[in-house]
Structure formats: structure tokens, C-alpha cells
Amino acid sequence: MKTRAIFIIVISLFFACEERIDVPLQSKDTELLAVEGVLTNENINHKVKLTLPYQSINGKATPASGAVILVAEGNSKIYTLSEQPAGSGEYYTPMFRAVFGEVYTLYILYQGKEYVALDSSVPVEPLTPMEYRRVNDQYTLVLNETGESANYIDHSISWKNTPVCLPESSCEGRIVFYDLKSIDVNETAKPGKTEFLFPAGTTIIRKKYSTSAAYRSFLRSVLSETEWRGGVFDVDRVNATTNLSAGAIGFFAVTTVVSDTTLIVEKP
């Protein structure tokens, strides 16, 4: 009788009606500066993006315009960044390559406050041959951990030049695979994702990025708050780790990159 009563209570709770409760959210202006910046060994104009945190869910970040930003390469060179376009909060260096073994320091002066961060690159292991498999009449990537060093691989996927690309369709996508060589239970139990499918004739450009110890820690903390959240073993919410001085969040990274391009051909 006791077992039956417990069973009835459990079933009743399971099918109980849900009542919506609207709890007002209280926002607080932290006056933090959000910084996103990555230097690589590519000969390009490297970008540093500055924004201010937004106050509402699904809000839009406000660009932090009018800052003075410098990047120092060791004790030998200093690069001055320029905001392009004006008011965008996006600042670009002159074209240069970040050199392995050098320490790069980011200096920011914004509204009378100074912020500093530094990082240096570590080697990146070569890319292994790309794997993909057939799903009906399309294909999907097979993503596996490789090598011994922490890294992430950014896949730029495009089938714009194929007959199956319809007018006014984007016909492109992006997949980032993080291989941080960590043992995180929330990563193991993370929610599943829908497979990203693409047709034969697709072009995929891969870029593999190395991560310093500090950059790896930052990426782990970001993933714990984003892609790995929603599973059984979620962690308490906190700001991601940072290498920026007090008053700023985000990360300034220096990384080594290797890349390749693959054309998807039909396979059984």
C-alpha cells in the first residue's frame, strides 16, 4: 500500500500543471570593458574589438569607441591600432606577423582608464587529413581529437559555387571544434548538436590555432558557460578567466595558425 501511494504521488507531480512566474531581472552596470583580440602568425591586419556589456537578455553590446590601443612586440616594436570604421569599436593593427617566442603586450586607454594584457604563442601541430561521412545525399564532418597539444580548429564551409545553392540562400556555415586536452565532466555530458550537412562540391577551409596555457583556461571557462551548459553537470555561473588587468573582461591571445583547403567529393 505504501509503495502504491508513493507511486501515485510521483505520477501526480510529473503531470502537474506548470505555472509561469515572471521574475524581474535586476541589471547592474559593472563598468567593465569587454576585450576580444587575437594575434596570429598570419601577415594580416589583426583585430582588437572593444565593447561594453549589455544590460538585458539577448541585448546588443555597445561599441567602445575612441580608445587608444597599442601592441608592443617584446621591447623592440610598437604597433598603433586604428578604429575602422569610426564608431565601430573595432581596431586594427598594421599588417604584420606575430613571431613565435616573443611576448606581446596590449595597452588600452579608454575614457581615462588604462588596461593591460600580455600573451605569447606556442607551436601548433600539423593538421591531420580531414574526415567526413555521407548522410543520405549529403555529408557531415567527423571531428576527432588529434595530437598532444591543446588547440581548436575553425572550419569555414561554403557551397556557394555548387548547383544546389539556391538564390538568396547563404550556402555557407562555420564549425569550431575545440580540442583542449582537458577532462571536464560537463564537456562529456554536454547537450547534443544537430549534424551540419553540406553537399558534394563544398569547399572547407580549416584553420588550426594553438593555445597558450592561459588562453586554454579562458576557452574552457567560456565553453563551460556556453556549449557545455545544459547537461547534467553544469558549473556555477562566473565570468570567464582573463589575462586583462582589473576593470576589463575577455582575453588577448597570441597564437600560431596552420591552414588547408579541402574540396568535398562524392564518396560511398
Beta strands, then each sheet from edge to edge (+ up, - down):
strand 1: 33-40
strand 2: 47-52
strand 3: 62-63
strand 4: 68-73
strand 5: 77-80
strand 6: 82-83
strand 7: 90-92
strand 8: 104-110
strand 9: 113-119
strand 10: 131-135
strand 11: 138-142
strand 12: 151-158
strand 13: 172-179
strand 14: 203-210
strand 15: 248-255
strand 16: 257-263
sheet 1: 3+ 2- 1+ 15+
sheet 2: 3+ 2- 7+ 6-
sheet 3: 5+ 4- 8+ 9-
sheet 4: 10+ 11-
sheet 5: 13+ 12- 14+ 16-
end
